[in-house]
Amino acid sequence: MLQSMTGFGNASLHSEFGKIYLDIKSLNSKTLDLNYSLNPIFRNIENDIRGVLAKSLKRGKVDLKIDFKISDKNFKSQLNYEVIRAYIKDLKKITSANDLELLKIAVKLPDSVCNKTTVLNKKFHNKINLLVKTAVKELVDFRIQEGNSLKKDLLNNLESIQDKLKLIEELAPARIKSIKEKIKKNLLELKTQIDLNRFEQELIYYLEKIDINEELVRLKNHLIFFKKTVHEKQIEKGKKLIFISQEIGREINTIGSKSNCLLIQKIVVEMKNELEKMKEQLPNVL
């Protein structure tokens, strides 16, 4: 199973204290990066929320927002008249604004308004935790759905590279023969006497330097390893797939630089194009 790091989820709850709205979204990240936007009333269960997120999401940039619209019966507001009067008196010393403008400023200053809310009990905290789990499950389901799409695209690109690898394997023997004939033809055109034994030695040395058989074998193994990793049951495998794709890229580059064959080099360019498509997708794999 392949999971994406992109997704979103939401949940809501009507309670005796008011309505709670919870939104969660995630994007790709090298680590688990948790960001909260919580009503202060939920601060004492922040560790519980973090535990749920860390256990279920593993990796990604996660943004969690909980809005709490408390019911009127559970909310009381009380003006601190003495504090407000003191603020207005001090403000008059530095400004000539009228009393209405000064009042607007004063009520926004610290301790001008005292909000009293009902203390939330343990049972209500458990409801919040359950709400977080519901939203996280929706997010994970979305990640799995996105992961299935990623898996399909990656395997299609991988299959395309494998098909092109087979073409290169078919062209490789003829390539060596063509290079040998070309070198011999160039020597004959020089119309000079050569040491055939020395020529054969140098030719063998040169052909060994441009031989791509080892690269073809390693590339084939890397492609098999990549496909096997995609189908593994473990959830976190994005980083592993990125490392394997880097090895695939190295072998493709080496084949291109050593091939000395226009047709093979064209195929290598097509392989690089398919690999680039994979590399664009892999940073989003969990």
C-alpha positions as CSV (number, residue, x, y, z in Angstrom):
1,M,0.0,0.0,0.0
2,L,1.2,3.4,-0.9
3,Q,0.2,6.6,0.9
4,S,0.4,10.2,-0.2
5,M,1.2,12.9,2.3
6,T,-1.4,15.2,0.8
7,G,-4.9,15.1,2.2
8,F,-7.6,16.7,4.3
9,G,-10.3,15.8,6.8
10,N,-12.9,17.5,8.9
11,A,-15.4,16.7,11.7
12,S,-17.9,18.6,13.8
13,L,-19.7,18.0,17.1
14,H,-22.8,19.6,18.7
15,S,-22.5,19.5,22.4
16,E,-24.1,20.9,25.5
17,F,-21.3,23.5,25.6
18,G,-21.6,24.6,22.0
19,K,-20.5,23.5,18.4
20,I,-17.0,22.4,17.6
21,Y,-15.5,22.5,14.1
22,L,-12.3,20.6,13.3
23,D,-10.3,20.9,10.1
24,I,-7.1,19.1,9.3
25,K,-4.9,19.1,6.2
26,S,-1.5,17.8,5.3
27,L,1.2,18.4,2.7
28,N,4.5,16.7,2.0
29,S,7.4,17.2,4.4
30,K,10.6,15.4,5.2
31,T,9.5,15.1,8.8
32,L,6.3,15.3,10.9
33,D,5.6,19.0,11.2
34,L,2.6,19.7,13.4
35,N,0.9,23.1,13.5
36,Y,-2.1,23.9,15.7
37,S,-4.7,26.6,15.8
38,L,-6.6,25.8,19.0
39,N,-9.1,27.6,21.1
40,P,-7.4,28.2,24.5
41,I,-10.1,26.0,26.1
42,F,-8.4,22.9,24.5
43,R,-4.8,23.7,25.5
44,N,-4.8,21.1,28.3
45,I,-5.5,18.3,25.8
46,E,-2.9,19.4,23.3
47,N,-0.6,16.5,24.2
48,D,-3.4,14.0,23.6
49,I,-4.1,15.5,20.2
50,R,-0.4,15.4,19.3
51,G,-0.2,11.8,20.2
52,V,-3.1,10.9,17.9
53,L,-1.6,12.8,15.0
54,A,1.9,11.4,15.5
55,K,0.7,7.8,15.7
56,S,-1.5,8.0,12.6
57,L,0.2,10.4,10.2
58,K,3.9,9.6,10.6
59,R,5.2,12.3,8.3
60,G,4.0,15.5,6.6
61,K,3.3,19.1,7.3
62,V,0.0,18.9,9.2
63,D,-2.2,21.9,10.0
64,L,-5.0,21.3,12.6
65,K,-7.6,23.9,13.4
66,I,-10.4,23.6,16.0
67,D,-13.0,26.3,16.3
68,F,-15.3,26.3,19.3
69,K,-18.6,28.3,19.2
70,I,-19.7,28.3,22.8
71,S,-23.4,28.5,23.6
72,D,-24.7,31.6,25.2
73,K,-25.6,29.8,28.5
74,N,-22.0,28.8,28.9
75,F,-20.5,32.2,28.2
76,K,-20.5,35.2,30.5
77,S,-18.7,38.5,29.9
78,Q,-18.0,41.0,32.6
79,L,-16.5,44.5,32.1
80,N,-13.9,45.6,34.6
81,Y,-15.2,49.2,35.0
82,E,-12.4,50.4,37.2
83,V,-9.7,49.1,34.8
84,I,-11.4,50.7,31.8
85,R,-11.8,54.1,33.6
86,A,-8.1,54.0,34.5
87,Y,-7.2,53.3,30.9
88,I,-9.3,56.2,29.7
89,K,-7.8,58.6,32.3
90,D,-4.3,57.6,31.2
91,L,-5.1,57.9,27.5
92,K,-6.4,61.4,27.9
93,K,-3.0,62.4,29.1
94,I,-1.5,61.6,25.6
95,T,-4.4,62.2,23.2
96,S,-7.2,64.7,22.6
97,A,-9.6,62.0,21.2
98,N,-13.2,62.0,22.5
99,D,-14.5,59.6,25.2
100,L,-16.1,57.2,22.6
101,E,-12.8,56.7,20.8
102,L,-10.9,56.2,24.0
103,L,-13.5,53.7,25.2
104,K,-13.0,51.7,22.0
105,I,-9.3,51.6,22.7
106,A,-9.7,50.8,26.4
107,V,-11.9,47.8,26.1
108,K,-9.3,46.1,23.9
109,L,-6.5,46.5,26.4
110,P,-5.6,43.7,28.9
111,D,-8.0,42.9,31.8
112,S,-10.7,45.2,30.5
113,V,-13.1,42.3,29.8
114,C,-13.2,39.1,31.9
115,N,-14.6,36.1,30.0
116,K,-15.9,33.2,32.1
117,T,-16.6,29.9,30.4
118,T,-17.8,26.7,31.8
119,V,-14.9,24.4,32.8
120,L,-14.9,21.4,30.4
121,N,-15.0,18.0,32.1
122,K,-13.1,14.8,31.3
123,K,-16.1,13.3,29.4
124,F,-16.1,16.3,27.0
125,H,-12.3,16.0,26.5
126,N,-12.8,12.4,25.5
127,K,-15.4,13.6,22.9
128,I,-12.8,16.0,21.5
129,N,-10.2,13.2,21.2
130,L,-12.7,11.1,19.4
131,L,-13.5,14.0,17.1
132,V,-9.8,14.4,16.3
133,K,-9.5,10.6,15.5
134,T,-12.5,10.9,13.2
135,A,-11.0,13.7,11.2
136,V,-7.6,12.0,11.1
137,K,-9.2,8.8,9.8
138,E,-10.8,10.8,7.0
139,L,-7.4,12.4,6.2
140,V,-5.7,9.0,6.1
141,D,-8.5,7.6,3.8
142,F,-7.8,10.5,1.5
143,R,-4.1,9.8,1.7
144,I,-4.6,6.2,0.7
145,Q,-6.8,7.2,-2.2
146,E,-4.2,9.6,-3.4
147,G,-1.5,7.0,-2.8
148,N,-3.3,4.5,-5.1
149,S,-3.2,7.1,-7.9
150,L,0.5,7.8,-7.2
151,K,1.2,4.0,-7.3
152,K,-0.5,3.6,-10.6
153,D,1.5,6.5,-12.2
154,L,4.9,5.3,-10.7
155,L,4.4,1.8,-11.9
156,N,3.4,3.0,-15.4
157,N,6.6,5.1,-15.6
158,L,8.6,2.2,-14.2
159,E,7.2,-0.2,-16.8
160,S,8.1,2.3,-19.6
161,I,11.7,2.4,-18.4
162,Q,11.8,-1.4,-18.3
163,D,10.5,-1.6,-21.9
164,K,13.2,0.9,-23.0
165,L,15.8,-1.1,-21.1
166,K,14.9,-4.2,-23.2
167,L,15.4,-2.2,-26.4
168,I,18.9,-1.2,-25.2
169,E,19.7,-4.8,-24.4
170,E,18.7,-5.8,-27.9
171,L,20.8,-3.0,-29.5
172,A,23.9,-3.6,-27.3
173,P,25.4,-6.6,-29.2
174,A,25.1,-4.8,-32.6
175,R,26.5,-1.7,-31.1
176,I,29.8,-3.5,-30.2
177,K,30.0,-5.0,-33.6
178,S,29.4,-1.6,-35.3
179,I,32.1,0.1,-33.2
180,K,34.7,-2.6,-34.0
181,E,34.0,-2.4,-37.8
182,K,34.1,1.4,-37.7
183,I,37.5,1.4,-35.9
184,K,38.9,-1.2,-38.4
185,K,37.6,0.8,-41.3
186,N,39.3,4.0,-40.0
187,L,42.6,2.2,-39.7
188,L,42.4,0.8,-43.2
189,E,41.8,4.3,-44.5
190,L,45.0,5.4,-42.9
191,K,46.9,3.0,-45.2
192,T,49.6,2.4,-42.8
193,Q,51.1,-0.8,-41.3
194,I,49.9,-1.7,-37.8
195,D,50.7,-4.3,-35.3
196,L,47.6,-6.5,-35.3
197,N,48.3,-8.0,-31.9
198,R,48.7,-4.6,-30.3
199,F,45.6,-3.4,-32.2
200,E,43.5,-6.3,-30.8
201,Q,44.7,-5.5,-27.3
202,E,43.9,-1.9,-27.6
203,L,40.5,-2.7,-29.1
204,I,39.6,-5.1,-26.3
205,Y,40.7,-2.4,-23.7
206,Y,38.6,0.2,-25.4
207,L,35.5,-2.1,-25.7
208,E,35.8,-2.9,-22.0
209,K,35.7,0.8,-21.1
210,I,32.5,1.4,-23.1
211,D,30.9,-1.9,-22.2
212,I,27.4,-1.2,-20.6
213,N,26.5,-4.7,-19.6
214,E,27.1,-4.2,-15.9
215,E,25.1,-1.0,-15.9
216,L,22.2,-2.8,-17.7
217,V,22.2,-5.5,-15.0
218,R,22.3,-3.1,-12.1
219,L,19.6,-1.0,-13.7
220,K,17.4,-4.0,-14.1
221,N,17.9,-5.0,-10.5
222,H,17.1,-1.4,-9.3
223,L,13.9,-1.4,-11.3
224,I,12.9,-4.8,-9.7
225,F,13.8,-3.5,-6.2
226,F,11.7,-0.3,-6.8
227,K,8.7,-2.3,-7.8
228,K,9.1,-4.7,-4.9
229,T,9.3,-1.8,-2.5
230,V,6.1,-0.2,-3.9
231,H,4.2,-3.4,-3.1
232,E,5.6,-3.8,0.4
233,K,3.1,-3.7,3.3
234,Q,5.0,-1.1,5.4
235,I,3.5,2.3,5.3
236,E,6.5,4.6,5.3
237,K,8.6,4.0,2.1
238,G,8.8,7.3,0.3
239,K,12.4,8.0,1.4
240,K,13.5,4.5,0.4
241,L,11.9,4.9,-3.1
242,I,13.7,8.2,-3.5
243,F,17.0,6.6,-2.8
244,I,16.3,3.8,-5.3
245,S,15.3,6.3,-7.9
246,Q,18.6,8.1,-7.4
247,E,20.4,4.8,-8.1
248,I,18.3,4.2,-11.2
249,G,19.3,7.7,-12.4
250,R,23.0,7.0,-12.0
251,E,22.9,3.8,-14.1
252,I,20.8,5.5,-16.8
253,N,23.3,8.4,-17.0
254,T,26.3,6.0,-17.2
255,I,24.7,4.0,-19.9
256,G,24.1,7.2,-21.9
257,S,27.7,8.5,-21.5
258,K,29.3,5.1,-22.4
259,S,26.9,4.0,-25.1
260,N,28.6,5.8,-28.0
261,C,25.5,5.1,-30.0
262,L,23.0,7.7,-31.2
263,L,20.0,5.3,-31.0
264,I,20.8,4.2,-27.5
265,Q,21.3,7.8,-26.4
266,K,17.9,8.7,-27.7
267,I,16.4,5.9,-25.7
268,V,18.3,7.1,-22.6
269,V,16.8,10.5,-23.0
270,E,13.3,8.9,-23.0
271,M,14.2,6.9,-19.9
272,K,15.4,10.1,-18.1
273,N,12.1,11.7,-19.0
274,E,10.1,8.9,-17.4
275,L,12.4,8.9,-14.3
276,E,11.9,12.7,-14.0
277,K,8.1,12.1,-13.8
278,M,8.7,9.6,-11.0
279,K,11.0,12.0,-9.1
280,E,8.3,14.7,-9.2
281,Q,5.8,12.4,-7.6
282,L,8.1,10.7,-5.0
283,P,8.5,13.6,-2.5
284,N,4.7,13.3,-1.9
285,V,4.9,9.6,-1.0
286,L,4.7,8.9,2.7
